[in-house]
Amino acid sequence: MKKVRLLLFVLVLMLAILVLIFQNSISVEGELAVIYQQEEYKLSSDDISALAEHPIHTERGSTHQAYKLTEILDYLEIATKEIEQISVSSIDGMRLTVKRNEMKDLYLELDDRSSTFRLIIPPDTFAQRWLKNVHKIEMQ
């Protein structure tokens, strides 16, 4: 019985260490990583707030103030014509990949309370592809 308790204690300790390592490797508040051609750009919420915010109206009837993804890429001097697909990842492990033709419909909204970003796709009627807590955008 003592061996089982010791084994459980060691497993819980290892799990706690892994959780701490994982939390430190992902920035939660106000930082966005944009990866294009093996180069990583880090944007803070202040960097993105310097861009023009757009009022957007969604198919489901809600209104948001958000930043157009194509303008964020222009700010980073990334040629959008060369991009075939975009993968957007959230902190909780969710990932959405869209083709270039949908790039014009991608917006990032900054949540002032948590300083995190939310991906909004206005044409989506049920917001099933929207992502909260976006921390990484990769282009191929």
mmCIF file of the C-alpha atoms, coordinates in Angstrom:
data_MODEL
# 
_entry.id   MODEL 
# 
loop_
_atom_site.group_PDB 
_atom_site.id 
_atom_site.type_symbol 
_atom_site.label_atom_id 
_atom_site.label_alt_id 
_atom_site.label_comp_id 
_atom_site.label_asym_id 
_atom_site.label_entity_id 
_atom_site.label_seq_id 
_atom_site.pdbx_PDB_ins_code 
_atom_site.Cartn_x 
_atom_site.Cartn_y 
_atom_site.Cartn_z 
_atom_site.occupancy 
_atom_site.B_iso_or_equiv 
_atom_site.pdbx_formal_charge 
_atom_site.auth_seq_id 
_atom_site.auth_comp_id 
_atom_site.auth_asym_id 
_atom_site.auth_atom_id 
_atom_site.pdbx_PDB_model_num 
ATOM 1   C CA . MET A 1 1   ? 0.000   0.000  0.000   1.00 0.00 ? 1   MET A CA 1 
ATOM 2   C CA . LYS A 1 2   ? 2.894   2.343  0.754   1.00 0.00 ? 2   LYS A CA 1 
ATOM 3   C CA . LYS A 1 3   ? 4.326   1.741  -2.713  1.00 0.00 ? 3   LYS A CA 1 
ATOM 4   C CA . VAL A 1 4   ? 1.017   2.689  -4.353  1.00 0.00 ? 4   VAL A CA 1 
ATOM 5   C CA . ARG A 1 5   ? 0.835   5.921  -2.331  1.00 0.00 ? 5   ARG A CA 1 
ATOM 6   C CA . LEU A 1 6   ? 4.416   6.774  -3.203  1.00 0.00 ? 6   LEU A CA 1 
ATOM 7   C CA . LEU A 1 7   ? 3.760   6.099  -6.881  1.00 0.00 ? 7   LEU A CA 1 
ATOM 8   C CA . LEU A 1 8   ? 0.629   8.279  -6.839  1.00 0.00 ? 8   LEU A CA 1 
ATOM 9   C CA . PHE A 1 9   ? 2.527   11.064 -5.080  1.00 0.00 ? 9   PHE A CA 1 
ATOM 10  C CA . VAL A 1 10  ? 5.303   10.958 -7.693  1.00 0.00 ? 10  VAL A CA 1 
ATOM 11  C CA . LEU A 1 11  ? 2.778   11.007 -10.557 1.00 0.00 ? 11  LEU A CA 1 
ATOM 12  C CA . VAL A 1 12  ? 0.899   13.980 -9.082  1.00 0.00 ? 12  VAL A CA 1 
ATOM 13  C CA . LEU A 1 13  ? 4.183   15.817 -8.552  1.00 0.00 ? 13  LEU A CA 1 
ATOM 14  C CA . MET A 1 14  ? 5.226   15.177 -12.170 1.00 0.00 ? 14  MET A CA 1 
ATOM 15  C CA . LEU A 1 15  ? 1.850   16.372 -13.405 1.00 0.00 ? 15  LEU A CA 1 
ATOM 16  C CA . ALA A 1 16  ? 2.143   19.568 -11.357 1.00 0.00 ? 16  ALA A CA 1 
ATOM 17  C CA . ILE A 1 17  ? 5.596   20.256 -12.805 1.00 0.00 ? 17  ILE A CA 1 
ATOM 18  C CA . LEU A 1 18  ? 4.337   19.711 -16.355 1.00 0.00 ? 18  LEU A CA 1 
ATOM 19  C CA . VAL A 1 19  ? 1.434   22.098 -15.771 1.00 0.00 ? 19  VAL A CA 1 
ATOM 20  C CA . LEU A 1 20  ? 3.816   24.794 -14.504 1.00 0.00 ? 20  LEU A CA 1 
ATOM 21  C CA . ILE A 1 21  ? 6.102   24.340 -17.495 1.00 0.00 ? 21  ILE A CA 1 
ATOM 22  C CA . PHE A 1 22  ? 3.166   24.485 -19.915 1.00 0.00 ? 22  PHE A CA 1 
ATOM 23  C CA . GLN A 1 23  ? 1.708   27.626 -18.332 1.00 0.00 ? 23  GLN A CA 1 
ATOM 24  C CA . ASN A 1 24  ? 5.039   29.423 -18.512 1.00 0.00 ? 24  ASN A CA 1 
ATOM 25  C CA . SER A 1 25  ? 5.487   28.553 -22.185 1.00 0.00 ? 25  SER A CA 1 
ATOM 26  C CA . ILE A 1 26  ? 2.219   30.217 -23.248 1.00 0.00 ? 26  ILE A CA 1 
ATOM 27  C CA . SER A 1 27  ? 1.574   33.877 -22.795 1.00 0.00 ? 27  SER A CA 1 
ATOM 28  C CA . VAL A 1 28  ? -2.017  34.465 -21.779 1.00 0.00 ? 28  VAL A CA 1 
ATOM 29  C CA . GLU A 1 29  ? -2.296  38.191 -21.522 1.00 0.00 ? 29  GLU A CA 1 
ATOM 30  C CA . GLY A 1 30  ? -2.016  40.534 -24.441 1.00 0.00 ? 30  GLY A CA 1 
ATOM 31  C CA . GLU A 1 31  ? 0.625   38.840 -26.537 1.00 0.00 ? 31  GLU A CA 1 
ATOM 32  C CA . LEU A 1 32  ? 0.131   37.388 -29.979 1.00 0.00 ? 32  LEU A CA 1 
ATOM 33  C CA . ALA A 1 33  ? 2.696   35.312 -31.877 1.00 0.00 ? 33  ALA A CA 1 
ATOM 34  C CA . VAL A 1 34  ? 2.544   35.534 -35.666 1.00 0.00 ? 34  VAL A CA 1 
ATOM 35  C CA . ILE A 1 35  ? 4.625   32.935 -37.505 1.00 0.00 ? 35  ILE A CA 1 
ATOM 36  C CA . TYR A 1 36  ? 5.444   33.252 -41.193 1.00 0.00 ? 36  TYR A CA 1 
ATOM 37  C CA . GLN A 1 37  ? 8.256   31.467 -43.068 1.00 0.00 ? 37  GLN A CA 1 
ATOM 38  C CA . GLN A 1 38  ? 9.947   30.206 -39.874 1.00 0.00 ? 38  GLN A CA 1 
ATOM 39  C CA . GLU A 1 39  ? 10.067  33.749 -38.476 1.00 0.00 ? 39  GLU A CA 1 
ATOM 40  C CA . GLU A 1 40  ? 8.119   34.604 -35.344 1.00 0.00 ? 40  GLU A CA 1 
ATOM 41  C CA . TYR A 1 41  ? 6.780   38.080 -34.629 1.00 0.00 ? 41  TYR A CA 1 
ATOM 42  C CA . LYS A 1 42  ? 5.499   38.999 -31.161 1.00 0.00 ? 42  LYS A CA 1 
ATOM 43  C CA . LEU A 1 43  ? 2.766   41.603 -30.932 1.00 0.00 ? 43  LEU A CA 1 
ATOM 44  C CA . SER A 1 44  ? 1.505   43.096 -27.704 1.00 0.00 ? 44  SER A CA 1 
ATOM 45  C CA . SER A 1 45  ? -2.017  44.360 -27.188 1.00 0.00 ? 45  SER A CA 1 
ATOM 46  C CA . ASP A 1 46  ? -0.527  47.884 -27.329 1.00 0.00 ? 46  ASP A CA 1 
ATOM 47  C CA . ASP A 1 47  ? 0.961   47.187 -30.784 1.00 0.00 ? 47  ASP A CA 1 
ATOM 48  C CA . ILE A 1 48  ? -2.383  46.019 -32.115 1.00 0.00 ? 48  ILE A CA 1 
ATOM 49  C CA . SER A 1 49  ? -4.296  48.830 -30.380 1.00 0.00 ? 49  SER A CA 1 
ATOM 50  C CA . ALA A 1 50  ? -2.265  51.295 -32.441 1.00 0.00 ? 50  ALA A CA 1 
ATOM 51  C CA . LEU A 1 51  ? -4.021  49.972 -35.561 1.00 0.00 ? 51  LEU A CA 1 
ATOM 52  C CA . ALA A 1 52  ? -7.468  51.055 -36.739 1.00 0.00 ? 52  ALA A CA 1 
ATOM 53  C CA . GLU A 1 53  ? -10.361 49.374 -34.975 1.00 0.00 ? 53  GLU A CA 1 
ATOM 54  C CA . HIS A 1 54  ? -13.347 48.519 -37.188 1.00 0.00 ? 54  HIS A CA 1 
ATOM 55  C CA . PRO A 1 55  ? -16.997 48.215 -36.201 1.00 0.00 ? 55  PRO A CA 1 
ATOM 56  C CA . ILE A 1 56  ? -18.205 44.863 -37.501 1.00 0.00 ? 56  ILE A CA 1 
ATOM 57  C CA . HIS A 1 57  ? -21.701 43.450 -37.659 1.00 0.00 ? 57  HIS A CA 1 
ATOM 58  C CA . THR A 1 58  ? -22.046 39.688 -37.602 1.00 0.00 ? 58  THR A CA 1 
ATOM 59  C CA . GLU A 1 59  ? -24.628 37.457 -39.273 1.00 0.00 ? 59  GLU A CA 1 
ATOM 60  C CA . ARG A 1 60  ? -26.023 36.621 -35.850 1.00 0.00 ? 60  ARG A CA 1 
ATOM 61  C CA . GLY A 1 61  ? -26.776 40.290 -35.185 1.00 0.00 ? 61  GLY A CA 1 
ATOM 62  C CA . SER A 1 62  ? -24.007 41.245 -32.741 1.00 0.00 ? 62  SER A CA 1 
ATOM 63  C CA . THR A 1 63  ? -21.710 44.243 -33.116 1.00 0.00 ? 63  THR A CA 1 
ATOM 64  C CA . HIS A 1 64  ? -18.017 44.287 -32.206 1.00 0.00 ? 64  HIS A CA 1 
ATOM 65  C CA . GLN A 1 65  ? -14.991 46.572 -32.414 1.00 0.00 ? 65  GLN A CA 1 
ATOM 66  C CA . ALA A 1 66  ? -12.156 44.509 -33.878 1.00 0.00 ? 66  ALA A CA 1 
ATOM 67  C CA . TYR A 1 67  ? -8.923  44.613 -35.851 1.00 0.00 ? 67  TYR A CA 1 
ATOM 68  C CA . LYS A 1 68  ? -8.766  43.234 -39.369 1.00 0.00 ? 68  LYS A CA 1 
ATOM 69  C CA . LEU A 1 69  ? -6.219  40.409 -39.640 1.00 0.00 ? 69  LEU A CA 1 
ATOM 70  C CA . THR A 1 70  ? -5.023  41.595 -43.055 1.00 0.00 ? 70  THR A CA 1 
ATOM 71  C CA . GLU A 1 71  ? -4.132  44.990 -41.549 1.00 0.00 ? 71  GLU A CA 1 
ATOM 72  C CA . ILE A 1 72  ? -2.169  43.295 -38.755 1.00 0.00 ? 72  ILE A CA 1 
ATOM 73  C CA . LEU A 1 73  ? -0.230  41.342 -41.394 1.00 0.00 ? 73  LEU A CA 1 
ATOM 74  C CA . ASP A 1 74  ? 0.367   44.546 -43.379 1.00 0.00 ? 74  ASP A CA 1 
ATOM 75  C CA . TYR A 1 75  ? 1.688   46.163 -40.186 1.00 0.00 ? 75  TYR A CA 1 
ATOM 76  C CA . LEU A 1 76  ? 4.206   43.290 -39.945 1.00 0.00 ? 76  LEU A CA 1 
ATOM 77  C CA . GLU A 1 77  ? 4.999   43.700 -43.663 1.00 0.00 ? 77  GLU A CA 1 
ATOM 78  C CA . ILE A 1 78  ? 3.860   40.168 -44.477 1.00 0.00 ? 78  ILE A CA 1 
ATOM 79  C CA . ALA A 1 79  ? 2.773   39.747 -48.111 1.00 0.00 ? 79  ALA A CA 1 
ATOM 80  C CA . THR A 1 80  ? -0.761  38.368 -47.886 1.00 0.00 ? 80  THR A CA 1 
ATOM 81  C CA . LYS A 1 81  ? -0.767  37.323 -51.566 1.00 0.00 ? 81  LYS A CA 1 
ATOM 82  C CA . GLU A 1 82  ? 1.761   34.583 -50.803 1.00 0.00 ? 82  GLU A CA 1 
ATOM 83  C CA . ILE A 1 83  ? -0.291  33.012 -47.998 1.00 0.00 ? 83  ILE A CA 1 
ATOM 84  C CA . GLU A 1 84  ? -2.199  29.831 -48.852 1.00 0.00 ? 84  GLU A CA 1 
ATOM 85  C CA . GLN A 1 85  ? -3.742  29.084 -45.452 1.00 0.00 ? 85  GLN A CA 1 
ATOM 86  C CA . ILE A 1 86  ? -3.856  30.493 -41.940 1.00 0.00 ? 86  ILE A CA 1 
ATOM 87  C CA . SER A 1 87  ? -3.954  28.493 -38.691 1.00 0.00 ? 87  SER A CA 1 
ATOM 88  C CA . VAL A 1 88  ? -5.164  30.291 -35.586 1.00 0.00 ? 88  VAL A CA 1 
ATOM 89  C CA . SER A 1 89  ? -4.491  28.646 -32.205 1.00 0.00 ? 89  SER A CA 1 
ATOM 90  C CA . SER A 1 90  ? -5.954  29.386 -28.805 1.00 0.00 ? 90  SER A CA 1 
ATOM 91  C CA . ILE A 1 91  ? -4.466  28.777 -25.383 1.00 0.00 ? 91  ILE A CA 1 
ATOM 92  C CA . ASP A 1 92  ? -6.871  25.917 -24.650 1.00 0.00 ? 92  ASP A CA 1 
ATOM 93  C CA . GLY A 1 93  ? -5.586  23.932 -27.636 1.00 0.00 ? 93  GLY A CA 1 
ATOM 94  C CA . MET A 1 94  ? -8.308  24.763 -30.158 1.00 0.00 ? 94  MET A CA 1 
ATOM 95  C CA . ARG A 1 95  ? -7.110  25.415 -33.696 1.00 0.00 ? 95  ARG A CA 1 
ATOM 96  C CA . LEU A 1 96  ? -8.826  26.760 -36.783 1.00 0.00 ? 96  LEU A CA 1 
ATOM 97  C CA . THR A 1 97  ? -7.351  26.605 -40.275 1.00 0.00 ? 97  THR A CA 1 
ATOM 98  C CA . VAL A 1 98  ? -8.815  28.688 -43.091 1.00 0.00 ? 98  VAL A CA 1 
ATOM 99  C CA . LYS A 1 99  ? -7.898  29.149 -46.738 1.00 0.00 ? 99  LYS A CA 1 
ATOM 100 C CA . ARG A 1 100 ? -6.695  32.434 -48.219 1.00 0.00 ? 100 ARG A CA 1 
ATOM 101 C CA . ASN A 1 101 ? -10.111 33.330 -49.667 1.00 0.00 ? 101 ASN A CA 1 
ATOM 102 C CA . GLU A 1 102 ? -11.513 33.665 -46.109 1.00 0.00 ? 102 GLU A CA 1 
ATOM 103 C CA . MET A 1 103 ? -8.686  35.867 -44.878 1.00 0.00 ? 103 MET A CA 1 
ATOM 104 C CA . LYS A 1 104 ? -10.672 39.038 -45.540 1.00 0.00 ? 104 LYS A CA 1 
ATOM 105 C CA . ASP A 1 105 ? -13.309 37.833 -43.040 1.00 0.00 ? 105 ASP A CA 1 
ATOM 106 C CA . LEU A 1 106 ? -10.941 37.332 -40.085 1.00 0.00 ? 106 LEU A CA 1 
ATOM 107 C CA . TYR A 1 107 ? -10.953 39.857 -37.234 1.00 0.00 ? 107 TYR A CA 1 
ATOM 108 C CA . LEU A 1 108 ? -9.307  39.959 -33.825 1.00 0.00 ? 108 LEU A CA 1 
ATOM 109 C CA . GLU A 1 109 ? -11.157 41.552 -30.946 1.00 0.00 ? 109 GLU A CA 1 
ATOM 110 C CA . LEU A 1 110 ? -9.242  42.597 -27.840 1.00 0.00 ? 110 LEU A CA 1 
ATOM 111 C CA . ASP A 1 111 ? -10.968 41.765 -24.577 1.00 0.00 ? 111 ASP A CA 1 
ATOM 112 C CA . ASP A 1 112 ? -10.114 44.685 -22.288 1.00 0.00 ? 112 ASP A CA 1 
ATOM 113 C CA . ARG A 1 113 ? -10.842 42.724 -19.115 1.00 0.00 ? 113 ARG A CA 1 
ATOM 114 C CA . SER A 1 114 ? -8.491  39.815 -19.772 1.00 0.00 ? 114 SER A CA 1 
ATOM 115 C CA . SER A 1 115 ? -6.161  41.408 -22.378 1.00 0.00 ? 115 SER A CA 1 
ATOM 116 C CA . THR A 1 116 ? -6.648  38.400 -24.649 1.00 0.00 ? 116 THR A CA 1 
ATOM 117 C CA . PHE A 1 117 ? -7.707  38.216 -28.281 1.00 0.00 ? 117 PHE A CA 1 
ATOM 118 C CA . ARG A 1 118 ? -10.774 36.611 -29.792 1.00 0.00 ? 118 ARG A CA 1 
ATOM 119 C CA . LEU A 1 119 ? -11.042 35.554 -33.429 1.00 0.00 ? 119 LEU A CA 1 
ATOM 120 C CA . ILE A 1 120 ? -14.308 36.701 -34.997 1.00 0.00 ? 120 ILE A CA 1 
ATOM 121 C CA . ILE A 1 121 ? -15.587 35.607 -38.394 1.00 0.00 ? 121 ILE A CA 1 
ATOM 122 C CA . PRO A 1 122 ? -18.630 37.838 -39.113 1.00 0.00 ? 122 PRO A CA 1 
ATOM 123 C CA . PRO A 1 123 ? -20.202 35.662 -41.870 1.00 0.00 ? 123 PRO A CA 1 
ATOM 124 C CA . ASP A 1 124 ? -20.480 32.671 -39.485 1.00 0.00 ? 124 ASP A CA 1 
ATOM 125 C CA . THR A 1 125 ? -24.111 32.629 -38.400 1.00 0.00 ? 125 THR A CA 1 
ATOM 126 C CA . PHE A 1 126 ? -23.625 30.496 -35.305 1.00 0.00 ? 126 PHE A CA 1 
ATOM 127 C CA . ALA A 1 127 ? -20.065 31.601 -34.385 1.00 0.00 ? 127 ALA A CA 1 
ATOM 128 C CA . GLN A 1 128 ? -18.927 27.981 -34.305 1.00 0.00 ? 128 GLN A CA 1 
ATOM 129 C CA . ARG A 1 129 ? -15.476 28.806 -35.645 1.00 0.00 ? 129 ARG A CA 1 
ATOM 130 C CA . TRP A 1 130 ? -14.824 31.772 -33.358 1.00 0.00 ? 130 TRP A CA 1 
ATOM 131 C CA . LEU A 1 131 ? -11.892 31.285 -30.969 1.00 0.00 ? 131 LEU A CA 1 
ATOM 132 C CA . LYS A 1 132 ? -11.277 32.848 -27.563 1.00 0.00 ? 132 LYS A CA 1 
ATOM 133 C CA . ASN A 1 133 ? -7.831  33.381 -26.041 1.00 0.00 ? 133 ASN A CA 1 
ATOM 134 C CA . VAL A 1 134 ? -5.960  33.399 -29.360 1.00 0.00 ? 134 VAL A CA 1 
ATOM 135 C CA . HIS A 1 135 ? -2.211  33.314 -28.828 1.00 0.00 ? 135 HIS A CA 1 
ATOM 136 C CA . LYS A 1 136 ? -0.731  32.197 -32.170 1.00 0.00 ? 136 LYS A CA 1 
ATOM 137 C CA . ILE A 1 137 ? -1.327  32.706 -35.873 1.00 0.00 ? 137 ILE A CA 1 
ATOM 138 C CA . GLU A 1 138 ? 0.649   30.651 -38.399 1.00 0.00 ? 138 GLU A CA 1 
ATOM 139 C CA . MET A 1 139 ? 0.723   31.214 -42.141 1.00 0.00 ? 139 MET A CA 1 
ATOM 140 C CA . GLN A 1 140 ? 1.750   28.804 -44.889 1.00 0.00 ? 140 GLN A CA 1 
# 
